[in-house]
Amino acid sequence: MAEATSRDHDPDFADGVKLDDLKDGGLLAGEVAGEAVLLARRGEEVFAVGATCTHYHGPLAEGLMVGETIRCPWHHACFSLRTGNPLRAPALDPIPCYRVERQEGRVFVREKLARAEPRPRQTPTLRRIAIVGGGAAGNEAAETLRAEGYGGEITMFSAAGDLPCDRPNLSKDYLAGSAPEEWVFLRPEDFYRERNITVELGKRVVGLDARARELRIADGRRLGFDAILLATGAAARRINVPGADLPHVRTLRSVADCREIIARAGEGRRALIVGASFIGLEAAAALSTRGVAASVVAPEAVPMERVLGADLGAFLRALHEEHGVAFHLGSGVASIRPEAVTLTGGERVPADLVLLGVGVAPETALAAEAGLAMGNGVLVDAFLQTSAPGIFAAGDIACWPDKLSGERIRIEHWVVAERQGRIAARNILGSGERCDIVPFFWTQQYDVSLSYVGHAAQWDRAELEGDPHERDCRVSYFSKGQKRAVATIFRDGESLAEELAFEEALAAMP
């Protein structure tokens, strides 16, 4: 672990700094030619890299150095200090590396280093790889295959009509109107073309012959592949009440969904969000930011209590109420009409837009119909391979053996999907990398960001330190005396340290 050295004015590393100013394991922020640069010392070696995370521009000087890596404090992306390469999601792009000189006890940072191209990887038995799904896991897998030097065919089939997108942004900045649409897509069309990744948009895979590794596409084609990654994701759940099929009743899962919601939010100014899920609460915050009068209806007494506990749940409710959001808790939807929603208790809530945030269901039909082993999703081994050799699964559908809990778990979070996409791609190429990851997610609501590491489906004790209402706290969740997860508000360093502690516990297990 390393802590950043704080200074009033960032030094110009081109002029040099004393090596003694950078202790072993230390980080120092500065600049070179007007660009933010980070110095990191490990033993007698000093690394100079870009100081800004390539995900959402987090300050790496406030992050955590572990070995020859640097981790972003905001969303836990991880980069190699030696190559600049992203090693963990959610970052996709590398950070620059700089040449370092040492003279008479001083360290000088010189020019940027050219990036090394990946060495071509010989894969004579893998000429064609298919990725079914254009979400977080699928996109990460395609990029990883090329980054690992795979030169064969890659075809990504996506039922969506748009290129892979940054889905967390759909319920946050894009929906709030503070991010333009071009920021939402993970990569432009040219990116895939230049890397010879075929992306077939609007093409649903309707059949899988697991033994032959053959896919049947909705347009009638039958295509064979040497390896297949199933990354079909999840679909937003609907509710079964009168009026639920009206056009102003929407779900939020794709860019197209978000476009429609934004258009309707402009026409009407009253929105009812059904469900106090992360998606539901983030959407309430985003729509409220747009000036929409937002209400939330949910069956629980405290929002997010099942996931975060009563203290953080009560804080989130108070946070939203400060911004004018009305809550109808302990209730549900009885019926929907074009101008209003009737709740189960008989209350009538005016609404021009109804947004369903009642969770998602994993898209497992393709795998189940192909005869793959199932159980709370698609069962995979520690390397993300399904019960059929050569067929892997990642993301929302994958149920994998988690060593920390001793159970099989399935996580519906963006960063988990991306990290699994990377692991699955490497294992398709024969790397033999275990899926020993610590789940991480974050939620942003108004000016508050909450981070969560670990996995606590259930807990028997939750310990609060600090005060959520002061925007400064952590909650640790325990089950049978074992810490399972930690949630923090504006304690980014602690969140990184907790993630590392979980990883070290994983590494110590047989």
Phi, psi and omega per residue, in radians:
M1 nan 2.595 3.135
A2 -2.444 2.583 3.093
E3 -1.981 2.512 -3.131
A4 -1.298 2.536 3.018
T5 -1.524 2.198 -3.067
S6 -1.671 2.348 3.105
R7 -2.409 2.665 3.116
D8 -1.165 -0.674 -3.127
H9 -2.268 2.268 -3.126
D10 -1.186 2.325 3.122
P11 -1.279 2.726 3.033
D12 -1.602 1.901 -3.050
F13 -1.205 -0.293 3.060
A14 -1.150 -0.466 3.099
D15 -1.489 -0.161 3.115
G16 1.536 2.659 3.041
V17 -2.361 2.700 3.114
K18 -1.182 2.338 3.096
L19 -1.034 -0.586 -3.126
D20 -1.171 -0.329 3.081
D21 -1.272 -0.238 -3.118
L22 -2.050 1.745 -3.113
K23 -1.273 2.780 3.089
D24 -1.011 2.210 -3.094
G25 1.501 0.102 -3.079
G26 -1.681 2.820 3.096
L27 -2.148 2.500 3.125
L28 -2.442 2.164 3.136
A29 -1.550 2.463 3.099
G30 -2.817 -2.696 -3.139
E31 -2.630 2.793 3.027
V32 -2.487 2.137 3.142
A33 0.927 0.676 3.090
G34 1.416 0.008 3.135
E35 -1.830 2.456 -3.135
A36 -1.202 2.241 -3.106
V37 -2.285 2.560 3.125
L38 -2.056 2.248 2.975
L39 -1.700 2.385 3.119
A40 -2.358 2.257 -3.111
R41 -1.932 2.276 3.049
R42 -2.269 1.842 -3.037
G43 1.138 -2.212 3.120
E44 -1.632 0.002 -3.113
E45 -1.722 2.395 3.124
V46 -2.084 2.235 3.112
F47 -1.846 2.531 3.034
A48 -2.200 2.094 -3.089
V49 -2.404 2.928 3.033
G50 -1.036 2.471 -3.015
A51 -1.623 0.067 -3.049
T52 -2.118 2.246 3.089
C53 -1.096 2.442 -3.111
T54 -1.469 0.055 3.089
H55 -1.450 -1.416 3.112
Y56 -2.061 0.454 3.024
H57 1.204 0.612 3.084
G58 -1.183 2.641 -3.117
P59 -1.410 1.866 -3.066
L60 -1.180 -0.395 3.101
A61 -1.126 -0.350 3.095
E62 -1.679 0.140 -3.092
G63 -1.590 -2.637 -3.011
L64 -2.318 2.198 3.042
M65 -1.634 2.218 3.105
V66 -2.265 1.958 -3.059
G67 1.045 -2.197 3.124
E68 -1.784 0.594 3.131
T69 -2.246 2.761 3.039
I70 -2.225 2.357 -3.079
R71 -1.984 2.410 -3.123
C72 -1.343 2.376 -3.113
P73 -1.254 -0.384 -3.023
W74 -1.381 -1.012 -3.023
H75 -2.264 0.315 2.926
H76 1.172 0.446 2.944
A77 -1.111 2.702 -3.080
C78 -2.362 2.387 -3.103
F79 -2.234 2.646 3.004
S80 -1.364 2.248 3.064
L81 -1.261 -0.404 -3.104
R82 -1.433 -0.657 -3.080
T83 -2.012 -0.307 -3.042
G84 1.423 -0.098 -3.068
N85 -1.155 2.485 3.023
P86 -1.248 2.255 -3.120
L87 -1.827 -0.363 -3.132
R88 -2.534 2.511 3.042
A89 -1.099 2.757 0.254
P90 -1.637 0.061 3.118
A91 -1.276 2.460 3.079
L92 -1.882 -0.638 -3.047
D93 -1.674 2.654 3.108
P94 -1.319 2.859 2.942
I95 -1.707 2.625 -3.124
P96 -1.237 2.669 3.032
C97 -2.019 2.604 -3.087
Y98 -2.166 2.639 3.065
R99 -1.309 2.383 -3.110
V100 -2.010 2.330 3.032
E101 -2.054 2.550 3.055
R102 -2.152 2.201 -3.135
Q103 -2.431 2.123 3.024
E104 0.849 0.856 3.056
G105 1.380 0.162 3.104
R106 -2.092 2.675 3.133
V107 -1.971 2.242 3.113
F108 -2.074 2.414 3.089
V109 -1.836 2.229 -3.072
R110 -1.884 -2.426 -2.997
E111 -1.314 2.826 3.030
K112 -1.159 2.544 3.091
L113 -1.566 2.513 3.072
A114 -1.194 2.506 3.140
R115 -1.392 2.396 3.112
A116 -1.413 2.334 3.074
E117 -1.307 2.544 3.119
P118 -1.104 2.454 3.097
R119 -1.219 2.347 3.089
P120 -0.988 2.367 -3.105
R121 -1.816 2.201 -3.132
Q122 -1.385 2.004 -3.119
T123 -2.343 1.234 -3.045
P124 -1.076 -0.418 -3.136
T125 -1.666 0.029 -3.120
L126 -2.183 1.389 3.132
R127 -1.576 -0.462 -3.089
R128 -2.404 2.188 3.108
I129 -2.150 2.335 3.103
A130 -1.931 2.463 3.032
I131 -2.104 2.079 -3.118
V132 -1.747 1.781 -3.118
G133 2.215 2.312 -3.109
G134 -1.945 0.658 3.117
G135 -1.753 -2.661 -3.065
A136 -1.063 -0.868 -3.087
A137 -1.179 -0.759 -3.115
G138 -1.109 -0.788 -3.131
N139 -1.136 -0.766 3.138
E140 -1.091 -0.665 3.132
A141 -1.119 -0.788 -3.137
A142 -1.066 -0.793 3.141
E143 -1.127 -0.702 -3.119
T144 -1.144 -0.707 3.123
L145 -0.977 -0.793 3.121
R146 -1.226 -0.699 3.140
A147 -1.117 -0.467 3.116
E148 -1.490 0.012 3.078
G149 1.609 0.157 3.106
Y150 -1.202 2.256 -3.080
G151 -1.942 0.047 -3.125
G152 -1.412 -2.972 -3.119
E153 -1.309 2.423 3.005
I154 -2.231 2.165 3.078
T155 -2.186 2.172 3.103
M156 -1.890 2.117 3.098
F157 -1.746 2.148 -3.128
S158 -2.201 2.216 3.093
A159 -1.234 -0.340 3.130
A160 -1.295 2.745 3.140
G161 -1.577 -0.107 -3.118
D162 -2.017 2.782 3.070
L163 -1.089 2.802 3.118
P164 -0.898 2.357 -3.051
C165 -2.129 2.878 3.067
D166 -1.455 1.498 -2.980
R167 -1.028 -0.654 3.102
P168 -0.974 -0.514 -3.129
N169 -1.214 -0.386 -3.071
L170 -1.127 -0.612 -3.134
S171 -1.741 0.077 -3.120
K172 -2.053 -1.930 -2.951
D173 -1.133 -0.701 -3.120
Y174 -1.122 -0.808 3.123
L175 -1.146 -0.579 -3.141
A176 -1.306 -0.259 3.136
G177 1.569 0.170 -3.121
S178 -1.750 0.054 3.082
A179 -2.376 2.301 3.119
P180 -1.260 2.801 -3.053
E181 -1.097 -0.566 -3.103
E182 -1.120 -0.365 3.087
W183 -1.303 -0.294 -3.008
V184 -1.320 -0.542 -3.076
F185 -1.397 2.385 -3.094
L186 -1.131 -0.683 -3.120
R187 -2.531 2.621 3.026
P188 -1.333 2.898 -3.113
E189 -1.008 -0.662 -3.115
D190 -1.067 -0.551 -3.125
F191 -0.997 -0.823 -3.117
Y192 -1.226 -0.678 3.139
R193 -1.101 -0.793 -3.110
E194 -1.129 -0.474 -3.128
R195 -1.746 0.171 3.091
N196 0.984 0.754 3.023
I197 -1.821 2.022 3.138
T198 -1.450 2.103 3.119
V199 -1.967 1.978 3.129
E200 -1.738 1.744 -3.111
L201 -1.458 2.575 3.138
G202 1.171 0.391 -3.117
K203 -2.033 1.853 -3.118
R204 -1.554 2.317 3.036
V205 -1.496 2.142 -3.033
V206 -1.928 -0.103 3.138
G207 -2.702 2.583 3.117
L208 -2.403 2.123 2.973
D209 -1.679 1.749 -3.006
A210 -1.130 -0.661 -3.101
R211 -1.198 -0.739 -3.131
A212 -1.508 -0.148 -3.053
R213 0.937 0.895 -3.122
E214 -2.066 2.389 3.111
L215 -1.879 2.485 3.036
R216 -1.942 2.133 -3.080
I217 -1.641 2.664 -3.095
A218 -1.042 -0.436 3.125
D219 -1.422 0.087 3.054
G220 1.783 -0.209 -3.126
R221 -1.236 2.594 2.981
R222 -2.131 2.112 -3.025
L223 -2.229 2.328 3.122
G224 -1.738 2.584 -3.114
F225 -2.435 2.804 3.118
D226 -1.496 -0.443 3.065
A227 -2.658 2.611 -3.096
I228 -2.357 2.352 2.990
L229 -1.925 2.135 3.044
L230 -1.592 2.010 3.133
A231 -2.395 0.957 -2.980
T232 -1.371 -0.153 3.027
G233 1.241 -2.548 -3.066
A234 -2.477 2.781 3.107
A235 -1.999 2.509 3.132
A236 -1.147 2.389 3.112
R237 -1.323 2.633 3.051
R238 -1.923 3.052 3.056
I239 -2.088 2.631 -3.070
N240 -1.871 1.434 3.086
V241 -2.402 2.780 3.081
P242 -0.981 2.274 3.119
G243 1.582 -0.029 -3.105
A244 -1.166 -0.286 3.138
D245 -1.699 0.145 3.106
L246 -1.153 2.633 -3.031
P247 -1.138 -0.371 -3.139
H248 -1.558 0.090 3.071
V249 -1.684 1.979 -2.970
R250 -2.148 2.787 2.916
T251 -2.050 2.884 -3.097
L252 -2.197 1.790 -3.129
R253 -2.440 -0.459 -3.037
S254 -2.268 2.978 3.063
V255 -1.078 -0.693 3.118
A256 -1.077 -0.721 3.075
D257 -1.021 -0.799 -3.076
C258 -1.159 -0.687 3.089
R259 -1.016 -0.776 -3.113
E260 -1.140 -0.731 -3.141
I261 -1.131 -0.742 3.118
I262 -1.078 -0.734 3.130
A263 -1.100 -0.746 -3.125
R264 -1.276 -0.535 3.101
A265 -1.166 -0.451 3.093
G266 -1.364 -0.527 -3.112
E267 -1.364 -0.874 3.130
G268 -1.915 2.779 -3.064
R269 -2.089 0.335 -3.131
R270 -2.298 2.145 -3.109
A271 -2.202 2.405 3.012
L272 -1.984 2.142 3.089
I273 -1.735 2.184 -3.139
V274 -1.699 1.927 -3.137
G275 1.926 2.224 3.108
A276 -1.698 0.809 3.064
S277 -1.400 3.100 3.063
F278 -1.060 -0.766 3.111
I279 -1.067 -0.783 -3.112
G280 -1.085 -0.803 -3.115
L281 -1.244 -0.678 3.083
E282 -1.105 -0.709 3.105
A283 -1.135 -0.695 3.094
A284 -1.047 -0.741 3.122
A285 -1.136 -0.779 -3.110
A286 -1.126 -0.791 -3.132
L287 -1.176 -0.665 3.087
S288 -1.078 -0.670 3.094
T289 -1.082 -0.561 3.093
R290 -1.335 -0.091 -3.111
G291 1.627 0.147 3.104
V292 -1.399 2.404 3.043
A293 -1.348 1.866 -3.026
A294 -1.852 2.459 3.034
S295 -2.239 2.670 3.129
V296 -2.203 2.257 3.036
V297 -2.052 2.332 -3.103
A298 -2.727 2.670 -3.079
P299 -1.332 -0.415 -3.069
E300 -1.341 2.822 3.130
A301 -1.450 -0.477 3.140
V302 -2.272 2.204 -3.138
P303 -1.037 2.369 3.053
M304 1.059 0.309 -3.097
E305 -1.082 -0.638 -3.101
R306 -1.135 -0.551 -3.091
V307 -1.647 -0.739 -2.985
L308 -1.962 -0.213 -3.108
G309 1.614 2.991 -3.018
A310 -1.213 -0.644 -3.079
D311 -1.136 -0.891 3.139
L312 -1.231 -0.600 3.089
G313 -1.078 -0.770 3.118
A314 -1.136 -0.652 3.097
F315 -1.110 -0.771 -3.139
L316 -1.086 -0.688 3.094
R317 -1.085 -0.819 -3.126
A318 -1.091 -0.670 3.121
L319 -1.049 -0.797 -3.140
H320 -1.197 -0.693 3.140
E321 -1.130 -0.558 3.059
E322 -1.056 -0.476 -3.130
H323 -1.754 0.255 3.013
G324 1.568 0.108 3.119
V325 -1.373 2.326 3.117
A326 -1.718 2.426 3.134
F327 -1.939 2.438 3.018
H328 -2.170 1.467 -3.043
L329 -1.655 2.799 -3.055
G330 1.185 0.482 -3.058
S331 -2.516 2.990 3.102
G332 -2.522 -3.035 -3.119
V333 -1.707 2.228 3.079
A334 -1.641 -0.715 3.134
S335 -2.829 2.802 -3.100
I336 -2.246 2.335 3.028
R337 -2.151 2.913 -3.075
P338 -0.992 -0.517 -3.043
E339 -1.932 -0.137 -3.065
A340 -2.846 2.852 3.089
V341 -2.113 2.309 3.059
T342 -1.701 2.208 -3.121
L343 -1.517 2.924 -3.071
T344 -1.120 -0.432 3.098
G345 -1.506 0.029 3.110
G346 1.706 -0.180 3.141
E347 -1.198 2.492 -3.139
R348 -1.919 2.129 -3.075
V349 -1.995 2.054 3.100
P350 -1.071 2.401 -3.134
A351 -2.786 2.189 3.011
D352 -1.592 -0.307 -3.129
L353 -2.414 2.291 3.067
V354 -2.074 2.110 -3.131
L355 -1.964 2.142 -3.121
L356 -1.549 2.091 3.068
G357 -2.192 0.961 -3.011
V358 -1.842 0.447 3.071
G359 1.709 3.129 -3.121
V360 -2.263 2.819 3.082
A361 -2.102 2.252 -3.123
P362 -1.089 2.441 -3.136
E363 -1.476 1.449 -3.023
T364 -1.895 0.040 -3.044
A365 -1.044 -0.725 -3.112
L366 -1.046 -0.795 -3.129
A367 -1.195 -0.722 -3.112
A368 -1.133 -0.782 -3.132
E369 -1.161 -0.401 3.104
A370 -1.456 -0.069 3.095
G371 1.498 0.256 3.096
L372 -1.253 2.669 3.135
A373 -1.119 2.326 -3.064
M374 -2.185 2.801 3.098
G375 2.853 1.792 -3.002
N376 0.904 0.806 -3.082
G377 2.033 -2.820 3.106
V378 -1.595 2.097 -3.119
L379 -1.261 2.254 3.086
V380 -2.235 2.827 3.078
D381 -1.531 -2.992 -3.086
A382 -1.143 -0.199 -3.125
F383 -1.902 0.168 3.094
L384 1.245 0.331 3.033
Q385 -1.549 2.407 3.119
T386 -1.338 -3.014 3.111
S387 -1.230 -0.177 3.098
A388 -1.828 2.120 3.138
P389 -0.983 2.422 3.107
G390 1.455 -0.029 3.107
I391 -2.080 2.133 -3.072
F392 -2.006 2.845 3.080
A393 -2.445 2.545 -3.126
A394 -2.636 2.758 3.068
G395 1.552 -2.599 -3.007
D396 -1.013 -0.443 -3.060
I397 -1.579 -0.295 -2.968
A398 -1.456 2.228 3.075
C399 -1.952 1.891 -2.979
W400 -2.061 2.774 3.137
P401 -1.349 2.010 -3.117
D402 -1.686 2.066 -3.077
K403 -1.204 -0.613 -3.078
L404 -1.089 -0.755 -3.124
S405 -1.576 -0.324 -3.062
G406 1.293 0.277 -3.106
E407 -2.240 2.902 2.966
R408 -1.457 2.347 -3.137
I409 -2.305 2.741 3.057
R410 -2.355 2.204 -3.017
I411 -2.073 2.295 -3.137
E412 -1.819 1.075 -3.139
H413 -2.281 2.578 -3.019
W414 -1.019 -0.898 -3.063
V415 -1.146 -0.664 3.088
V416 -1.058 -0.772 -3.141
A417 -1.076 -0.779 3.133
E418 -1.101 -0.794 -3.113
R419 -1.132 -0.633 3.088
Q420 -1.221 -0.616 3.080
G421 -1.035 -0.713 3.110
R422 -1.148 -0.821 -3.123
I423 -1.094 -0.778 -3.134
A424 -1.068 -0.744 3.137
A425 -1.079 -0.785 3.126
R426 -1.111 -0.630 -3.141
N427 -1.319 -0.516 3.002
I428 -1.019 -0.614 3.135
L429 -1.497 0.049 3.029
G430 1.653 0.332 -3.076
S431 -1.281 -0.463 -3.137
G432 1.148 0.759 -3.105
E433 -1.680 2.159 3.131
R434 -1.245 2.579 3.060
C435 -1.507 1.172 3.091
D436 -1.766 1.358 -3.097
I437 -1.992 2.663 3.041
V438 -1.741 2.012 -3.125
P439 -1.000 2.491 3.098
F440 -2.484 2.432 2.955
F441 -2.594 2.858 3.059
W442 -2.404 2.726 3.012
T443 -2.316 2.433 3.089
Q444 -2.052 2.140 3.114
Q445 -2.342 1.998 -3.004
Y446 1.023 -2.192 -3.108
D447 -1.740 0.304 -3.095
V448 -1.958 2.273 3.060
S449 -2.060 2.246 -3.134
L450 -2.038 2.276 3.114
S451 -1.944 2.589 -3.089
Y452 -2.456 2.159 3.070
V453 -2.104 2.574 -3.115
G454 1.657 -2.925 -3.128
H455 -2.634 2.040 3.121
A456 -2.288 1.486 3.099
A457 -1.072 -0.603 3.065
Q458 -2.476 2.666 3.073
W459 -2.597 2.732 3.121
D460 -1.932 -0.073 3.089
R461 -2.685 2.349 3.062
A462 -2.202 2.142 -3.093
E463 -1.852 2.131 3.132
L464 -1.737 2.276 3.019
E465 -2.165 2.208 -3.087
G466 1.619 -2.874 -3.048
D467 -2.338 1.997 3.111
P468 -0.989 -0.646 -3.077
H469 -1.217 -0.292 3.010
E470 -1.616 0.082 -3.109
R471 1.034 0.748 -3.090
D472 -2.769 1.635 -3.110
C473 -2.866 2.939 2.966
R474 -2.486 2.553 3.050
V475 -2.193 2.197 3.102
S476 -1.846 2.337 -3.069
Y477 -1.930 2.212 -3.071
F478 -2.070 2.548 3.007
S479 -2.353 2.115 -3.130
K480 0.927 0.707 3.076
G481 1.479 -0.107 -3.120
Q482 -1.815 2.312 3.065
K483 -1.237 2.218 -3.086
R484 -1.920 -0.492 -3.082
A485 -2.815 2.801 3.109
V486 -2.456 2.256 3.032
A487 -1.922 2.423 -3.128
T488 -2.354 2.611 2.988
I489 -2.098 2.026 3.137
F490 0.923 0.697 2.959
R491 -2.266 1.115 -3.006
D492 -1.102 -0.689 3.131
G493 -1.097 -0.682 3.122
E494 -1.180 -0.655 3.120
S495 -1.093 -0.762 3.087
L496 -1.098 -0.734 -3.133
A497 -1.122 -0.671 3.119
E498 -1.172 -0.699 3.092
E499 -1.042 -0.788 3.122
L500 -1.079 -0.708 3.130
A501 -1.084 -0.728 3.088
F502 -1.100 -0.713 -3.140
E503 -1.108 -0.726 3.127
E504 -1.126 -0.624 3.077
A505 -1.155 -0.683 3.080
L506 -1.080 -0.805 -3.084
A507 -1.118 -0.489 -3.123
A508 -1.406 -0.190 -3.107
M509 -1.486 2.571 3.134
P510 -1.201 nan nan
